[in-house]
Amino acid sequence: MQTVHDLQRFIESLIEPLKHLAGSTKAQDDLKKVASCLTPFAPHTLADFAKYLTDADHKIRTGDWPAPAAKPAKKTGGRQPAKPKPSVDEMAQRVMALYESAAGDPAFEYPEVDALMEQLKPLTVAQLTELGKQVDVTLPKKPKKDHALEEISRSIKGRRENWERTGRREGEIVGLPV
């Protein structure tokens, strides 16, 4: 499930390539403003944010907010339904996105890795093993859950540490910008 935070990070990732284009200062500033304006919406899903934008557009054009959708009837008694567990494919996409940003994204922060590991905790060992295969992290045949999470975290953090240690940036050849 993609969030507005993911969109915000994507927009921020476009700023760096613009630095190499002549006259792109205005475009960089505009992208920074757009990314900054998304901050209050960061935890929301892209679908919810798209609905908000549609409703806001309707308000601007007509002067009225659209009528709210009818709320489903509340069930009386019983427990709250459990949150659905994230899918392996969805979590693999998140792991790979963070892995990619670890190598060169100036906005990358180590606590993001820890937060992602918390999101992976609901997965079973079998699901973590499958995720490891999808993101090319080698795990033992029968790993323990904590060990699998640690290995995935280590691969992301290790990529960042390697990038910081070597000082290489994407598109550079050892000290010579391309």
C-alpha positions as CSV (number, residue, x, y, z in Angstrom):
1,M,0.0,0.0,0.0
2,Q,1.6,3.2,-1.1
3,T,1.3,6.3,1.1
4,V,1.6,10.0,0.4
5,H,5.0,9.7,2.2
6,D,6.2,7.4,-0.6
7,L,5.0,10.0,-3.2
8,Q,6.8,12.8,-1.2
9,R,10.0,10.8,-1.2
10,F,9.7,10.2,-5.0
11,I,9.2,13.9,-5.6
12,E,12.2,14.7,-3.4
13,S,14.3,12.2,-5.4
14,L,13.6,14.2,-8.6
15,I,15.3,17.3,-7.1
16,E,18.8,16.0,-7.3
17,P,18.8,15.2,-11.0
18,L,17.5,18.7,-11.8
19,K,20.7,20.2,-10.2
20,H,22.6,19.2,-13.3
21,L,20.3,21.1,-15.7
22,A,20.9,24.7,-16.5
23,G,18.2,27.0,-15.3
24,S,16.5,24.4,-13.2
25,T,16.5,26.3,-9.9
26,K,12.9,27.3,-10.2
27,A,11.9,23.7,-10.9
28,Q,13.9,22.5,-7.9
29,D,12.3,25.1,-5.7
30,D,8.8,24.2,-7.0
31,L,9.4,20.4,-6.3
32,K,10.7,21.2,-2.8
33,K,7.5,23.2,-2.1
34,V,5.3,20.4,-3.5
35,A,7.1,17.8,-1.3
36,S,6.8,20.1,1.7
37,C,3.1,20.6,1.2
38,L,2.6,16.8,1.2
39,T,3.9,16.5,4.8
40,P,0.5,16.7,6.6
41,F,-0.8,14.0,4.3
42,A,2.2,11.6,4.6
43,P,0.5,8.8,6.6
44,H,-2.5,8.6,4.2
45,T,-2.8,6.2,1.4
46,L,-2.5,7.5,-2.2
47,A,-6.2,6.4,-2.8
48,D,-7.3,8.5,0.2
49,F,-5.2,11.4,-0.9
50,A,-6.6,11.2,-4.5
51,K,-10.2,11.2,-3.0
52,Y,-9.3,14.3,-1.0
53,L,-7.9,16.1,-4.1
54,T,-11.1,15.1,-6.1
55,D,-13.2,16.5,-3.3
56,A,-11.2,19.7,-3.0
57,D,-11.5,20.2,-6.8
58,H,-15.2,19.8,-6.5
59,K,-15.3,22.4,-3.7
60,I,-13.3,24.8,-5.8
61,R,-15.5,24.4,-8.9
62,T,-18.9,24.3,-7.2
63,G,-18.4,26.0,-3.9
64,D,-19.8,22.9,-2.0
65,W,-18.1,19.9,-0.5
66,P,-19.3,16.6,-1.9
67,A,-21.8,14.8,0.3
68,P,-19.9,12.3,2.5
69,A,-20.3,8.6,1.7
70,A,-22.7,6.7,3.9
71,K,-21.0,5.1,6.8
72,P,-21.5,1.4,7.2
73,A,-23.7,0.4,10.1
74,K,-21.7,-0.3,13.2
75,K,-21.7,-3.8,14.5
76,T,-22.7,-4.1,18.1
77,G,-20.6,-6.1,20.4
78,G,-17.7,-8.3,19.4
79,R,-14.1,-7.5,18.7
80,Q,-12.6,-5.1,16.3
81,P,-11.6,-6.8,13.1
82,A,-7.9,-7.5,13.0
83,K,-5.8,-5.4,10.7
84,P,-5.0,-7.3,7.5
85,K,-1.4,-8.4,7.4
86,P,0.7,-6.7,4.7
87,S,1.4,-8.9,1.6
88,V,4.8,-10.2,0.9
89,D,4.9,-8.5,-2.5
90,E,3.9,-5.1,-1.0
91,M,6.5,-5.4,1.7
92,A,9.2,-6.5,-0.9
93,Q,8.4,-3.3,-2.8
94,R,8.9,-1.2,0.4
95,V,12.2,-3.0,1.2
96,M,13.5,-2.5,-2.3
97,A,12.5,1.2,-2.3
98,L,14.4,1.8,0.9
99,Y,17.3,-0.3,-0.3
100,E,17.6,1.9,-3.4
101,S,17.3,5.1,-1.4
102,A,20.1,3.9,0.9
103,A,22.5,4.4,-1.9
104,G,22.5,8.1,-2.5
105,D,19.3,9.6,-1.3
106,P,20.2,12.5,0.9
107,A,16.9,12.2,2.7
108,F,17.6,8.6,3.8
109,E,17.7,8.1,7.6
110,Y,18.5,4.9,9.5
111,P,15.3,5.1,11.7
112,E,13.3,4.4,8.5
113,V,14.9,1.0,8.3
114,D,13.8,0.3,11.9
115,A,10.3,1.5,11.2
116,L,10.2,-0.8,8.2
117,M,11.3,-3.8,10.3
118,E,8.4,-3.1,12.6
119,Q,6.1,-3.3,9.7
120,L,7.6,-6.6,8.7
121,K,7.1,-8.2,12.1
122,P,3.5,-9.4,11.4
123,L,4.8,-11.6,8.6
124,T,5.4,-15.3,9.3
125,V,8.8,-16.9,8.9
126,A,7.7,-18.4,5.6
127,Q,6.6,-15.0,4.3
128,L,9.9,-13.4,5.5
129,T,11.8,-16.2,3.7
130,E,9.8,-15.5,0.5
131,L,10.4,-11.8,0.9
132,G,14.2,-12.5,1.3
133,K,14.2,-14.3,-2.0
134,Q,12.3,-11.4,-3.7
135,V,14.8,-8.8,-2.5
136,D,17.8,-11.0,-2.9
137,V,18.7,-11.3,0.8
138,T,20.2,-14.7,1.6
139,L,18.6,-16.4,4.6
140,P,19.3,-19.8,6.1
141,K,16.8,-22.6,5.1
142,K,15.0,-22.4,8.4
143,P,15.7,-18.9,9.8
144,K,14.3,-17.6,13.0
145,K,12.0,-14.6,12.6
146,D,14.4,-12.2,14.4
147,H,17.3,-13.4,12.3
148,A,15.5,-12.9,9.1
149,L,14.5,-9.3,10.1
150,E,18.0,-8.6,11.2
151,E,19.5,-9.8,7.8
152,I,17.0,-7.7,5.8
153,S,17.8,-4.7,8.0
154,R,21.6,-5.4,7.7
155,S,21.4,-5.4,3.9
156,I,19.8,-2.0,3.7
157,K,22.0,-0.4,6.4
158,G,25.1,-2.1,4.8
159,R,24.3,-0.5,1.5
160,R,24.1,2.9,3.1
161,E,27.3,2.4,5.0
162,N,29.1,1.3,1.9
163,W,27.8,4.3,0.0
164,E,29.0,6.6,2.8
165,R,32.3,4.9,3.2
166,T,33.2,5.0,-0.5
167,G,31.9,8.4,-1.1
168,R,30.5,7.3,-4.5
169,R,27.4,8.8,-5.8
170,E,25.2,7.3,-8.5
171,G,26.5,8.5,-11.9
172,E,30.1,9.2,-10.7
173,I,33.3,7.4,-11.4
174,V,35.5,7.5,-8.4
175,G,35.7,11.2,-7.8
176,L,34.9,12.3,-11.4
177,P,31.4,13.5,-11.9
178,V,29.7,12.2,-15.0
